[in-house]
Amino acid sequence: MLMPRRPGRAYKEITLQQLRSFCETVRLGSLTAAADSLGLARPTVWKQVHALEHHLGVQLVEPHTRGCQATEAGRSLAEIASPLVTGIGSIKQVLQSSRSPRELHLSVASSSRLLIEDLPPCVVECERRFPHIRLILNEMRADHVEAVVASMQADLGLAAIAADPDNPWLHFEPCYQLDVLLVTPRDHPLARKRRVAVGDLAAFPLVNSPTSFANKDLARTLERLGLFQTQPRRVGAQSPAVIRRYVAMGYGIGLIATSPLHQPDQELHERSMADDLGRLTVYAIRRKGAIHSEASREFVAIVQAILGRPRSSAQAHAGSSC
């Protein structure tokens, strides 16, 4: 016996495109930005988000400064839906990789310092062990890495940032730790002290820029201690090379995050400030819900094996590979 047809409804069942438009709108905080990201017209994104709200019977986004933001219900849905949307979006890439196993592509986003000082031995080891993996390395500011991974412009990010466990879009996996070194001229008063507390630094101008550390927890600590207030401040440097150069020229003292493979600078005095400032963790950053490729898993494992060792072991490895 045939069941009678139900009356037609103005809104159909939830679609993948509705969820994708909603998730991008919440992630970017704007219908316009979501439309640009998805390659759609703004009215199309609005209709899809509105259709989703109508189907669920609850408001998901609300107006906010220069755009919109998720309501409480919207935030809950984003936490559930975002990994699902990402997982479905990565199916095509995984299937293509399975059909062409001889060459796997992995796009990695990271900062200049990590690409210069930390990752080269990992890249060489990956190419040696897995010649079928083609790494595509993208240099950018550390505080941009998260956004690039969240927008799926890169498969993997590596950055020394403060991980957000509540981030609905990204998963952070610890890889290795960086030491924070105080760098001074060899004849500097701090170089002659047996023990240097972080409060001692405030007596000398710091050549670092307030944005030289992407880890916001460390940046706030330095700001709270007033280390950027000591005068005369004539340099606000971000890169380790610039910091070292102007410390050597006598423009002040510097703080630098260093790789486990770091070899001491013979021209400057270096001292770990880990007891006061702690160490920075470098995280492998992936989009939640993404189906991790073999290439991603293998490369992260290599980074953890080479750079995650105790300092003495890592240095021994670096010496043996030269």
Backbone as CSV, one residue per row, in Angstrom:
resi,resn,N_x,N_y,N_z,CA_x,CA_y,CA_z,C_x,C_y,C_z
1,MET,0.851,-1.190,0.000,0.000,0.000,0.000,0.888,1.241,0.000
2,LEU,0.606,2.176,-0.898,1.407,3.375,-0.971,0.999,4.358,0.109
3,MET,2.008,4.952,0.754,1.754,5.965,1.760,1.419,7.277,1.063
4,PRO,0.455,8.018,1.580,0.127,9.307,0.972,1.311,10.265,1.062
5,ARG,1.479,11.071,0.038,2.583,12.022,0.020,2.311,13.149,1.005
6,ARG,3.364,13.545,1.689,3.237,14.667,2.600,3.264,15.978,1.818
7,PRO,2.631,16.988,2.319,2.661,18.275,1.634,4.103,18.766,1.490
8,GLY,4.364,19.409,0.354,5.714,19.918,0.117,6.094,20.973,1.143
9,ARG,7.404,21.075,1.442,7.914,22.055,2.398,8.794,23.063,1.673
10,ALA,8.777,24.275,2.155,9.556,25.327,1.513,11.055,25.053,1.632
11,TYR,11.450,24.397,2.724,12.869,24.134,2.970,13.105,22.629,3.016
12,LYS,14.113,22.186,2.262,14.421,20.764,2.212,15.281,20.386,3.405
13,GLU,15.757,19.131,3.380,16.620,18.660,4.453,17.937,19.422,4.431
14,ILE,18.682,19.313,5.528,19.980,19.979,5.625,20.900,19.481,4.518
15,THR,21.600,20.415,3.862,22.539,20.053,2.812,23.968,20.376,3.247
16,LEU,24.909,19.742,2.569,26.316,20.005,2.854,26.654,21.465,2.582
17,GLN,26.099,22.031,1.512,26.416,23.417,1.183,25.901,24.377,2.251
18,GLN,24.743,24.079,2.839,24.225,24.913,3.934,25.190,24.892,5.119
19,LEU,25.648,23.699,5.475,26.573,23.578,6.602,27.904,24.252,6.289
20,ARG,28.367,24.100,5.043,29.640,24.731,4.677,29.522,26.255,4.725
21,SER,28.424,26.792,4.223,28.234,28.245,4.259,28.125,28.748,5.697
22,PHE,27.411,28.002,6.512,27.264,28.392,7.916,28.613,28.367,8.627
23,CYS,29.387,27.287,8.459,30.668,27.158,9.155,31.648,28.248,8.735
24,GLU,31.688,28.569,7.440,32.584,29.622,6.980,32.147,30.987,7.490
25,THR,30.836,31.206,7.573,30.341,32.479,8.097,30.744,32.657,9.555
26,VAL,30.625,31.599,10.339,31.003,31.681,11.749,32.515,31.824,11.891
27,ARG,33.258,31.076,11.102,34.724,31.119,11.210,35.273,32.492,10.851
28,LEU,34.718,33.113,9.814,35.237,34.381,9.316,34.497,35.588,9.873
29,GLY,33.339,35.350,10.499,32.603,36.444,11.113,31.947,37.392,10.135
30,SER,31.675,36.913,8.926,31.095,37.783,7.910,30.507,36.955,6.774
31,LEU,29.315,37.314,6.339,28.720,36.661,5.174,29.522,36.965,3.916
32,THR,29.997,38.190,3.808,30.785,38.584,2.638,32.090,37.807,2.561
33,ALA,32.777,37.700,3.703,34.037,36.957,3.730,33.802,35.483,3.431
34,ALA,32.708,34.922,3.955,32.384,33.520,3.684,32.107,33.315,2.205
35,ALA,31.396,34.259,1.597,31.099,34.162,0.165,32.380,34.192,-0.657
36,ASP,33.307,35.088,-0.295,34.589,35.157,-1.006,35.368,33.857,-0.857
37,SER,35.369,33.307,0.349,36.101,32.069,0.611,35.542,30.898,-0.184
38,LEU,34.217,30.858,-0.321,33.552,29.732,-0.981,33.365,29.957,-2.481
39,GLY,33.666,31.164,-2.955,33.458,31.454,-4.368,31.994,31.583,-4.735
40,LEU,31.170,32.066,-3.805,29.734,32.214,-4.019,29.341,33.679,-3.883
41,ALA,28.115,33.994,-4.309,27.584,35.333,-4.099,27.098,35.460,-2.658
42,ARG,27.205,36.657,-2.101,26.774,36.878,-0.721,25.304,36.491,-0.510
43,PRO,24.369,36.843,-1.397,22.969,36.431,-1.196,22.795,34.911,-1.148
44,THR,23.634,34.206,-1.901,23.542,32.736,-1.890,23.924,32.192,-0.514
45,VAL,25.009,32.721,0.057,25.434,32.273,1.386,24.358,32.617,2.410
46,TRP,23.813,33.830,2.324,22.759,34.238,3.262,21.554,33.298,3.183
47,LYS,21.132,32.939,1.975,19.979,32.038,1.810,20.262,30.662,2.411
48,GLN,21.488,30.190,2.241,21.824,28.864,2.773,21.847,28.868,4.299
49,VAL,22.415,29.918,4.887,22.431,30.021,6.347,21.012,30.186,6.876
50,HIS,20.207,30.995,6.201,18.816,31.219,6.626,18.010,29.926,6.513
51,ALA,18.247,29.165,5.454,17.542,27.891,5.284,17.885,26.923,6.416
52,LEU,19.157,26.932,6.822,19.581,26.068,7.923,18.903,26.485,9.220
53,GLU,18.824,27.785,9.467,18.131,28.290,10.654,16.664,27.900,10.631
54,HIS,16.035,28.023,9.468,14.615,27.688,9.345,14.386,26.201,9.634
55,HIS,15.271,25.364,9.100,15.108,23.921,9.294,15.272,23.536,10.764
56,LEU,16.225,24.157,11.441,16.496,23.805,12.843,15.615,24.576,13.813
57,GLY,14.971,25.603,13.333,14.068,26.373,14.190,14.774,27.183,15.253
58,VAL,15.987,27.671,14.941,16.749,28.442,15.924,17.662,29.413,15.184
59,GLN,17.896,30.585,15.770,18.812,31.550,15.174,20.245,31.098,15.410
60,LEU,21.033,31.079,14.348,22.410,30.588,14.422,23.446,31.707,14.380
61,VAL,23.136,32.793,13.675,24.052,33.928,13.603,23.276,35.209,13.884
62,GLU,23.988,36.195,14.379,23.369,37.478,14.701,24.316,38.599,14.298
63,PRO,23.784,39.790,14.037,24.645,40.911,13.631,25.682,41.230,14.701
64,HIS,26.830,41.628,14.222,27.926,42.007,15.108,28.738,43.082,14.397
65,THR,29.651,43.716,15.104,30.469,44.769,14.512,31.130,44.288,13.225
66,ARG,30.859,45.002,12.134,31.441,44.712,10.820,31.117,43.319,10.309
67,GLY,30.041,42.719,10.742,29.694,41.414,10.214,28.669,40.717,11.077
68,CYS,28.973,39.484,11.447,28.050,38.714,12.280,28.837,37.752,13.145
69,GLN,28.160,37.189,14.125,28.791,36.220,15.010,27.787,35.127,15.318
70,ALA,28.289,34.006,15.792,27.418,32.882,16.119,26.682,33.142,17.424
71,THR,25.426,32.709,17.468,24.699,32.694,18.733,25.194,31.502,19.544
72,GLU,24.687,31.325,20.730,25.089,30.169,21.543,24.767,28.870,20.817
73,ALA,23.570,28.821,20.211,23.198,27.622,19.437,24.119,27.466,18.236
74,GLY,24.485,28.598,17.611,25.373,28.539,16.460,26.748,28.022,16.815
75,ARG,27.267,28.435,17.966,28.584,27.937,18.391,28.539,26.437,18.638
76,SER,27.454,25.966,19.226,27.327,24.526,19.474,27.277,23.756,18.161
77,LEU,26.509,24.287,17.195,26.422,23.613,15.901,27.766,23.634,15.177
78,ALA,28.483,24.756,15.263,29.777,24.858,14.584,30.761,23.816,15.107
79,GLU,30.757,23.584,16.413,31.659,22.578,16.988,31.351,21.187,16.457
80,ILE,30.069,20.925,16.201,29.668,19.607,15.686,29.886,19.515,14.190
81,ALA,29.488,20.558,13.478,29.439,20.483,12.019,30.785,20.698,11.346
82,SER,31.633,21.547,11.921,32.883,21.885,11.241,33.755,20.667,10.938
83,PRO,34.010,19.764,11.906,34.813,18.580,11.572,34.165,17.708,10.504
84,LEU,32.835,17.645,10.491,32.137,16.840,9.490,32.325,17.426,8.098
85,VAL,32.156,18.749,8.001,32.324,19.417,6.714,33.753,19.256,6.212
86,THR,34.725,19.410,7.104,36.127,19.268,6.725,36.429,17.845,6.265
87,GLY,35.916,16.866,7.006,36.145,15.475,6.645,35.603,15.137,5.276
88,ILE,34.397,15.598,4.988,33.806,15.346,3.673,34.619,16.053,2.597
89,GLY,35.085,17.266,2.900,35.870,18.011,1.928,37.205,17.371,1.610
90,SER,37.737,16.562,2.511,39.047,15.940,2.278,38.946,14.569,1.619
91,ILE,37.713,14.085,1.389,37.540,12.761,0.792,38.165,12.694,-0.590
92,LYS,37.922,13.725,-1.417,38.438,13.711,-2.786,39.959,13.608,-2.795
93,GLN,40.619,14.392,-1.944,42.080,14.370,-1.889,42.597,12.997,-1.477
94,VAL,41.941,12.389,-0.491,42.382,11.072,-0.016,42.208,10.018,-1.101
95,LEU,41.087,10.083,-1.832,40.852,9.120,-2.900,41.852,9.293,-4.034
96,GLN,42.159,10.541,-4.358,43.156,10.783,-5.394,44.512,10.234,-4.982
97,SER,44.859,10.401,-3.699,46.132,9.878,-3.205,46.170,8.360,-3.275
98,SER,45.028,7.715,-2.980,44.984,6.255,-3.017,45.095,5.724,-4.441
99,ARG,44.627,6.519,-5.419,44.724,6.077,-6.820,46.115,6.348,-7.387
100,SER,46.820,7.323,-6.794,48.171,7.655,-7.260,49.145,7.619,-6.085
101,PRO,49.367,6.418,-5.526,50.180,6.319,-4.309,51.653,6.644,-4.514
102,ARG,52.080,6.791,-5.761,53.502,7.010,-5.987,53.938,8.424,-5.632
103,GLU,53.011,9.352,-5.608,53.379,10.725,-5.262,52.289,11.358,-4.412
104,LEU,52.639,11.749,-3.194,51.714,12.399,-2.281,52.186,13.824,-2.046
105,HIS,51.259,14.759,-2.109,51.591,16.166,-1.903,51.212,16.577,-0.481
106,LEU,52.073,17.359,0.151,51.799,17.871,1.492,52.198,19.339,1.545
107,SER,51.214,20.202,1.720,51.467,21.634,1.832,51.638,21.993,3.304
108,VAL,52.808,22.572,3.645,53.155,22.900,5.030,53.349,24.409,5.153
109,ALA,52.653,25.017,6.103,52.801,26.446,6.377,53.565,26.634,7.680
110,SER,54.562,27.518,7.670,55.332,27.747,8.887,56.028,29.104,8.800
111,SER,56.653,29.480,9.910,57.309,30.784,9.992,58.729,30.714,9.443
112,SER,59.296,31.903,9.199,60.660,31.974,8.665,61.648,31.273,9.578
113,ARG,61.563,31.526,10.907,62.551,30.969,11.820,62.517,29.459,11.810
114,LEU,61.327,28.869,11.862,61.227,27.417,11.863,61.733,26.838,10.547
115,LEU,61.410,27.493,9.428,61.842,26.987,8.128,63.360,27.082,7.965
116,ILE,63.969,28.086,8.586,65.417,28.271,8.454,66.189,27.405,9.445
117,GLU,65.780,27.412,10.713,66.593,26.820,11.777,66.169,25.411,12.185
118,ASP,64.883,25.109,12.122,64.400,23.855,12.699,64.124,22.775,11.659
119,LEU,63.434,23.131,10.601,62.854,22.123,9.718,63.765,21.534,8.634
120,PRO,64.868,22.205,8.224,65.680,21.617,7.158,66.075,20.159,7.361
121,PRO,66.580,19.735,8.547,66.925,18.308,8.673,65.700,17.403,8.578
122,CYS,64.529,17.917,8.982,63.295,17.128,8.881,62.876,16.962,7.427
123,VAL,63.030,18.041,6.647,62.703,17.986,5.224,63.618,17.001,4.506
124,VAL,64.917,17.073,4.806,65.886,16.172,4.174,65.580,14.718,4.539
125,GLU,65.274,14.473,5.819,64.982,13.105,6.259,63.707,12.580,5.626
126,CYS,62.698,13.443,5.500,61.438,13.024,4.877,61.666,12.641,3.419
127,GLU,62.428,13.451,2.696,62.691,13.147,1.288,63.545,11.885,1.131
128,ARG,64.426,11.645,2.101,65.265,10.444,2.033,64.443,9.188,2.266
129,ARG,63.577,9.234,3.300,62.806,8.048,3.670,61.572,7.842,2.812
130,PHE,60.985,8.942,2.347,59.731,8.849,1.592,59.835,9.671,0.313
131,PRO,60.565,9.196,-0.669,60.750,9.965,-1.907,59.454,10.218,-2.666
132,HIS,58.382,9.484,-2.337,57.107,9.692,-3.019,56.306,10.855,-2.416
133,ILE,56.797,11.426,-1.303,56.111,12.565,-0.683,56.751,13.857,-1.193
134,ARG,55.930,14.698,-1.801,56.421,15.990,-2.287,55.966,17.085,-1.321
135,LEU,56.921,17.647,-0.595,56.624,18.716,0.356,56.550,20.058,-0.359
136,ILE,55.535,20.835,-0.017,55.383,22.194,-0.525,55.416,23.113,0.684
137,LEU,56.513,23.864,0.856,56.743,24.673,2.053,56.333,26.122,1.785
138,ASN,55.525,26.669,2.695,55.010,28.027,2.544,55.451,28.877,3.728
139,GLU,56.254,29.907,3.468,56.739,30.793,4.526,55.731,31.900,4.790
140,MET,55.468,32.165,6.065,54.550,33.238,6.451,54.773,33.596,7.909
141,ARG,54.132,34.669,8.343,54.204,35.027,9.758,53.554,33.938,10.593
142,ALA,54.136,33.686,11.770,53.629,32.600,12.621,52.167,32.792,12.989
143,ASP,51.743,34.063,13.191,50.359,34.288,13.589,49.374,34.181,12.424
144,HIS,49.867,33.894,11.222,48.997,33.658,10.075,48.790,32.174,9.800
145,VAL,49.605,31.336,10.422,49.577,29.900,10.117,48.216,29.287,10.423
146,GLU,47.638,29.639,11.570,46.344,29.064,11.939,45.277,29.362,10.898
147,ALA,45.218,30.612,10.442,44.185,31.004,9.485,44.346,30.262,8.159
148,VAL,45.590,30.051,7.740,45.840,29.359,6.478,45.392,27.898,6.558
149,VAL,45.652,27.257,7.698,45.218,25.868,7.872,43.692,25.798,8.003
150,ALA,43.106,26.732,8.762,41.652,26.732,8.946,40.916,26.911,7.634
151,SER,41.500,27.689,6.713,40.866,27.908,5.418,41.254,26.840,4.400
152,MET,42.015,25.832,4.844,42.435,24.700,4.026,43.316,25.113,2.853
153,GLN,44.045,26.220,3.003,45.045,26.602,2.009,46.351,25.846,2.235
154,ALA,46.481,25.215,3.397,47.631,24.358,3.698,47.115,23.126,4.432
155,ASP,47.768,21.987,4.198,47.359,20.744,4.858,47.810,20.712,6.312
156,LEU,48.941,21.347,6.581,49.568,21.249,7.890,50.254,22.573,8.232
157,GLY,50.158,22.979,9.486,50.878,24.154,9.944,51.797,23.785,11.094
158,LEU,52.916,24.471,11.202,53.838,24.298,12.323,54.148,25.682,12.863
159,ALA,53.826,25.911,14.143,54.037,27.236,14.726,54.133,27.140,16.233
160,ALA,54.912,28.065,16.820,55.062,28.154,18.274,54.048,29.167,18.792
161,ILE,52.832,28.719,18.969,51.744,29.583,19.394,51.107,29.015,20.662
162,ALA,50.208,29.779,21.242,49.454,29.281,22.389,48.248,28.509,21.859
163,ALA,48.233,27.211,22.053,47.149,26.386,21.528,45.834,26.700,22.223
164,ASP,44.761,26.714,21.447,43.423,26.963,21.974,42.642,25.650,21.949
165,PRO,42.498,24.985,23.100,41.818,23.679,23.104,40.343,23.775,22.729
166,ASP,39.765,24.979,22.807,38.347,25.145,22.488,38.120,25.592,21.053
167,ASN,39.176,25.693,20.267,39.021,26.112,18.876,38.203,25.057,18.118
168,PRO,37.046,25.449,17.563,36.203,24.458,16.895,36.716,24.045,15.525
169,TRP,37.741,24.728,15.009,38.192,24.468,13.649,39.498,23.701,13.587
170,LEU,40.346,23.844,14.623,41.714,23.355,14.521,42.070,22.383,15.637
171,HIS,42.946,21.447,15.287,43.507,20.493,16.259,44.998,20.791,16.397
172,PHE,45.482,20.884,17.642,46.880,21.213,17.928,47.567,19.990,18.543
173,GLU,48.625,19.520,17.889,49.391,18.373,18.395,50.804,18.824,18.758
174,PRO,51.220,18.683,20.019,52.577,19.104,20.395,53.630,18.321,19.619
175,CYS,54.636,19.026,19.126,55.727,18.392,18.376,57.050,18.465,19.139
176,TYR,57.444,19.670,19.551,58.708,19.837,20.283,58.686,21.186,20.974
177,GLN,59.721,21.441,21.777,59.766,22.677,22.546,60.969,23.539,22.164
178,LEU,60.763,24.848,22.320,61.818,25.822,22.073,62.255,26.443,23.392
179,ASP,63.541,26.693,23.508,64.059,27.415,24.665,64.035,28.912,24.348
180,VAL,63.782,29.728,25.357,63.841,31.179,25.191,65.168,31.653,25.774
181,LEU,66.030,32.173,24.893,67.363,32.588,25.304,67.444,34.102,25.454
182,LEU,68.135,34.532,26.496,68.528,35.931,26.636,69.853,36.089,25.907
183,VAL,69.900,37.050,24.987,71.097,37.281,24.185,71.655,38.658,24.525
184,THR,72.927,38.702,24.922,73.600,39.974,25.264,75.013,39.958,24.690
185,PRO,75.646,41.125,24.614,77.087,41.122,24.314,77.833,40.353,25.408
186,ARG,78.984,39.823,25.098,79.713,38.991,26.040,80.208,39.784,27.251
187,ASP,80.395,41.096,27.102,80.868,41.910,28.218,79.729,42.659,28.906
188,HIS,78.494,42.269,28.652,77.328,42.949,29.234,77.206,42.622,30.727
189,PRO,76.671,43.543,31.547,76.501,43.250,32.987,75.691,41.991,33.255
190,LEU,74.680,41.728,32.437,73.875,40.521,32.663,74.665,39.253,32.343
191,ALA,75.620,39.354,31.436,76.432,38.187,31.088,77.348,37.790,32.235
192,ARG,77.660,38.745,33.100,78.570,38.469,34.221,77.845,38.010,35.473
193,LYS,76.531,38.089,35.468,75.770,37.659,36.654,75.660,36.141,36.704
194,ARG,75.764,35.605,37.904,75.654,34.149,38.072,74.226,33.679,37.831
195,ARG,73.297,34.476,38.308,71.875,34.133,38.154,71.130,35.378,37.688
196,VAL,70.347,35.245,36.621,69.579,36.358,36.080,68.098,36.032,36.214
197,ALA,67.365,36.885,36.941,65.911,36.758,37.036,65.286,37.634,35.964
198,VAL,64.046,37.297,35.592,63.407,38.038,34.512,63.248,39.512,34.865
199,GLY,63.114,39.827,36.156,63.000,41.218,36.558,64.251,42.029,36.276
200,ASP,65.408,41.344,36.198,66.657,42.044,35.915,66.689,42.633,34.504
201,LEU,65.880,42.087,33.623,65.924,42.524,32.226,65.367,43.926,32.047
202,ALA,64.488,44.331,32.961,63.815,45.628,32.809,64.758,46.815,32.896
203,ALA,65.989,46.599,33.336,66.947,47.702,33.456,67.629,48.025,32.132
204,PHE,67.372,47.198,31.090,68.064,47.391,29.817,67.051,47.388,28.670
205,PRO,67.260,48.221,27.654,66.315,48.252,26.522,66.310,46.922,25.771
206,LEU,65.113,46.476,25.428,64.934,45.227,24.704,64.771,45.546,23.218
207,VAL,65.552,44.875,22.381,65.482,45.172,20.946,64.340,44.430,20.260
208,ASN,63.652,43.533,20.972,62.511,42.822,20.393,61.346,43.769,20.138
209,SER,60.597,43.463,19.100,59.295,44.094,18.900,58.284,43.402,19.806
210,PRO,57.233,44.082,20.264,56.189,43.408,21.051,55.528,42.265,20.304
211,THR,55.648,42.245,18.979,55.036,41.171,18.181,56.058,40.131,17.730
212,SER,57.239,40.119,18.362,58.270,39.186,17.920,57.979,37.749,18.317
213,PHE,57.061,37.546,19.266,56.655,36.193,19.642,55.189,36.000,19.288
214,ALA,54.892,34.982,18.473,53.508,34.694,18.106,52.735,34.106,19.270
215,ASN,53.451,33.536,20.247,52.791,33.004,21.431,52.290,34.171,22.289
216,LYS,50.994,34.374,22.287,50.416,35.544,22.956,50.608,35.503,24.466
217,ASP,50.686,34.310,25.059,50.914,34.223,26.504,52.275,34.810,26.869
218,LEU,53.298,34.462,26.091,54.632,35.000,26.359,54.669,36.501,26.079
219,ALA,54.040,36.925,24.989,54.028,38.353,24.653,53.374,39.171,25.766
220,ARG,52.278,38.657,26.332,51.605,39.373,27.426,52.483,39.417,28.677
221,THR,53.214,38.338,28.938,54.115,38.311,30.096,55.192,39.384,29.965
222,LEU,55.798,39.483,28.796,56.840,40.485,28.577,56.273,41.898,28.689
223,GLU,55.063,42.075,28.172,54.422,43.397,28.252,54.120,43.752,29.701
224,ARG,53.617,42.773,30.469,53.274,43.015,31.870,54.500,43.362,32.700
225,LEU,55.629,42.788,32.357,56.868,43.068,33.085,57.493,44.406,32.691
226,GLY,56.901,45.072,31.710,57.400,46.372,31.281,58.692,46.314,30.497
227,LEU,58.979,45.164,29.864,60.261,45.025,29.179,60.346,45.830,27.888
228,PHE,59.195,46.303,27.396,59.226,47.119,26.187,59.215,48.615,26.502
229,GLN,59.340,48.963,27.774,59.260,50.373,28.169,60.619,51.003,28.440
230,THR,61.625,50.177,28.708,62.940,50.716,29.051,63.535,51.504,27.886
231,GLN,64.040,52.668,28.178,64.613,53.542,27.153,66.142,53.570,27.267
232,PRO,66.880,53.880,26.211,66.342,54.286,24.908,66.031,53.068,24.031
233,ARG,64.818,53.018,23.483,64.429,51.927,22.568,64.544,52.451,21.143
234,ARG,65.564,51.948,20.438,65.779,52.410,19.065,65.544,51.314,18.039
235,VAL,65.282,50.080,18.515,65.079,48.958,17.599,63.870,48.155,18.081
236,GLY,63.011,47.792,17.157,61.901,46.884,17.439,61.960,45.758,16.433
237,ALA,62.758,44.740,16.713,63.044,43.679,15.737,62.177,42.452,15.976
238,GLN,61.925,41.713,14.898,61.146,40.480,14.990,61.981,39.234,14.705
239,SER,62.825,39.297,13.691,63.562,38.091,13.315,64.802,37.904,14.188
240,PRO,65.160,36.645,14.483,66.349,36.387,15.300,67.620,36.999,14.728
241,ALA,67.754,36.997,13.390,68.963,37.547,12.778,69.089,39.037,13.071
242,VAL,67.976,39.776,12.981,68.013,41.217,13.242,68.262,41.477,14.727
243,ILE,67.619,40.684,15.581,67.813,40.841,17.024,69.284,40.640,17.379
244,ARG,69.877,39.576,16.886,71.275,39.299,17.189,72.189,40.423,16.675
245,ARG,71.903,40.894,15.494,72.758,41.925,14.893,72.808,43.183,15.754
246,TYR,71.636,43.628,16.199,71.610,44.894,16.942,71.991,44.722,18.409
247,VAL,71.854,43.520,18.941,72.424,43.256,20.265,73.946,43.356,20.181
248,ALA,74.528,42.767,19.132,75.984,42.820,18.966,76.477,44.248,18.777
249,MET,75.621,45.104,18.202,75.998,46.499,17.979,75.802,47.360,19.225
250,GLY,75.262,46.759,20.315,75.120,47.480,21.561,73.830,48.265,21.716
251,TYR,72.799,47.909,20.950,71.530,48.633,21.022,70.601,48.108,22.117
252,GLY,70.984,47.057,22.803,70.165,46.519,23.878,70.357,45.021,24.021
253,ILE,69.410,44.404,24.723,69.428,42.953,24.916,68.298,42.343,24.085
254,GLY,68.343,41.034,23.886,67.325,40.388,23.066,66.849,39.071,23.658
255,LEU,65.640,38.660,23.279,65.084,37.354,23.634,64.769,36.605,22.342
256,ILE,65.246,35.375,22.265,65.105,34.594,21.036,64.670,33.176,21.386
257,ALA,63.687,32.675,20.656,63.295,31.269,20.777,64.208,30.444,19.886
258,THR,64.778,29.360,20.431,65.763,28.596,19.671,65.378,27.129,19.558
259,SER,65.802,26.552,18.470,65.578,25.148,18.156,66.383,24.240,19.086
260,PRO,65.918,23.003,19.305,66.742,22.029,20.040,68.072,21.751,19.340
261,LEU,68.155,22.056,18.042,69.396,21.834,17.298,70.330,23.039,17.348
262,HIS,69.943,24.074,18.040,70.707,25.327,18.044,72.118,25.135,18.590
263,GLN,73.064,25.747,17.883,74.450,25.780,18.347,74.732,27.176,18.908
264,PRO,75.360,27.287,20.087,75.594,28.601,20.699,76.334,29.563,19.783
265,ASP,75.930,30.815,19.831,76.589,31.883,19.084,77.878,32.258,19.813
266,GLN,78.997,32.148,19.128,80.290,32.399,19.771,80.556,33.897,19.991
267,GLU,79.840,34.763,19.300,80.087,36.197,19.412,79.227,36.855,20.487
268,LEU,78.183,36.168,20.953,77.266,36.739,21.936,77.157,35.824,23.142
269,HIS,76.694,36.354,24.245,76.438,35.546,25.425,74.969,35.126,25.420
270,GLU,74.711,33.838,25.599,73.355,33.308,25.599,73.057,32.645,26.931
271,ARG,71.854,32.838,27.410,71.451,32.252,28.686,69.972,31.857,28.590
272,SER,69.650,30.639,28.993,68.256,30.206,28.985,67.460,30.938,30.060
273,MET,66.263,31.376,29.673,65.346,32.014,30.623,64.146,31.109,30.884
274,ALA,64.327,29.813,30.672,63.221,28.870,30.806,62.659,28.827,32.226
275,ASP,63.505,29.023,33.240,63.016,28.967,34.620,61.989,30.069,34.889
276,ASP,62.154,31.215,34.238,61.236,32.336,34.456,60.147,32.429,33.388
277,LEU,60.513,32.166,32.143,59.577,32.370,31.036,59.022,31.071,30.474
278,GLY,59.519,29.942,30.965,59.051,28.670,30.448,59.611,28.391,29.058
279,ARG,59.116,27.335,28.432,59.502,27.001,27.067,58.285,27.110,26.161
280,LEU,58.552,27.308,24.897,57.475,27.427,23.918,57.278,26.091,23.216
281,THR,56.045,25.726,23.010,55.736,24.483,22.307,55.409,24.774,20.852
282,VAL,56.049,24.021,19.964,55.714,24.081,18.546,54.656,23.021,18.282
283,TYR,53.541,23.449,17.713,52.416,22.552,17.465,52.287,22.243,15.973
284,ALA,51.901,20.993,15.696,51.410,20.646,14.364,49.930,21.007,14.355
285,ILE,49.528,21.836,13.417,48.171,22.366,13.373,47.455,21.777,12.167
286,ARG,46.338,21.139,12.424,45.526,20.566,11.353,44.078,21.021,11.510
287,ARG,43.341,20.950,10.451,41.920,21.260,10.494,41.190,20.074,11.139
288,LYS,40.337,20.347,12.113,39.571,19.285,12.761,38.694,18.571,11.739
289,GLY,38.670,17.257,11.837,37.824,16.465,10.949,38.495,16.050,9.671
290,ALA,39.630,16.670,9.333,40.319,16.312,8.094,40.857,14.884,8.202
291,ILE,40.771,14.161,7.093,41.323,12.810,7.046,42.820,12.951,6.806
292,HIS,43.617,12.689,7.841,45.055,12.933,7.750,45.699,11.969,6.760
293,SER,46.425,12.532,5.835,47.072,11.729,4.817,48.294,11.024,5.380
294,GLU,48.752,10.042,4.645,49.989,9.352,5.033,51.140,10.344,5.094
295,ALA,51.177,11.272,4.130,52.264,12.250,4.081,52.287,13.113,5.332
296,SER,51.124,13.566,5.770,51.042,14.408,6.971,51.509,13.643,8.196
297,ARG,51.046,12.423,8.348,51.424,11.622,9.517,52.928,11.362,9.550
298,GLU,53.476,11.014,8.399,54.906,10.685,8.352,55.764,11.905,8.646
299,PHE,55.402,13.058,8.078,56.230,14.250,8.283,56.191,14.702,9.736
300,VAL,55.014,14.702,10.354,54.914,15.091,11.766,55.725,14.130,12.634
301,ALA,55.677,12.844,12.323,56.450,11.861,13.094,57.949,12.141,12.993
302,ILE,58.410,12.541,11.823,59.828,12.858,11.638,60.207,14.100,12.439
303,VAL,59.361,15.130,12.395,59.623,16.356,13.158,59.714,16.041,14.650
304,GLN,58.791,15.226,15.145,58.800,14.872,16.559,60.034,14.052,16.916
305,ALA,60.460,13.161,16.019,61.616,12.305,16.304,62.918,13.100,16.331
306,ILE,63.084,14.045,15.401,64.338,14.791,15.311,64.393,15.937,16.308
307,LEU,63.302,16.700,16.411,63.317,17.916,17.228,62.732,17.721,18.619
308,GLY,62.063,16.616,18.841,61.456,16.379,20.140,62.351,15.663,21.117
309,ARG,63.591,15.420,20.738,64.531,14.737,21.624,65.071,15.683,22.677
310,PRO,65.622,15.134,23.767,66.340,15.989,24.725,67.441,16.754,24.003
311,ARG,67.773,17.914,24.504,68.697,18.821,23.818,70.013,18.170,23.442
312,SER,70.636,17.425,24.346,71.942,16.847,24.053,71.850,15.840,22.919
313,SER,70.774,15.031,22.921,70.604,14.031,21.870,70.382,14.691,20.534
314,ALA,69.577,15.770,20.522,69.288,16.466,19.280,70.557,17.075,18.701
315,GLN,71.397,17.643,19.557,72.624,18.253,19.076,73.568,17.183,18.532
316,ALA,73.593,16.026,19.181,74.427,14.942,18.701,73.967,14.502,17.312
317,HIS,72.614,14.464,17.144,72.068,14.090,15.832,72.479,15.108,14.785
318,ALA,72.382,16.408,15.137,72.740,17.453,14.176,74.202,17.322,13.775
319,GLY,75.078,17.041,14.757,76.494,16.921,14.442,76.785,15.730,13.548
320,SER,76.072,14.637,13.762,76.354,13.438,12.972,75.837,13.547,11.555
321,SER,74.860,14.486,11.314,74.266,14.559,9.992,74.987,15.579,9.130
322,CYS,75.961,16.306,9.662,76.641,17.343,8.872,77.592,16.692,7.871
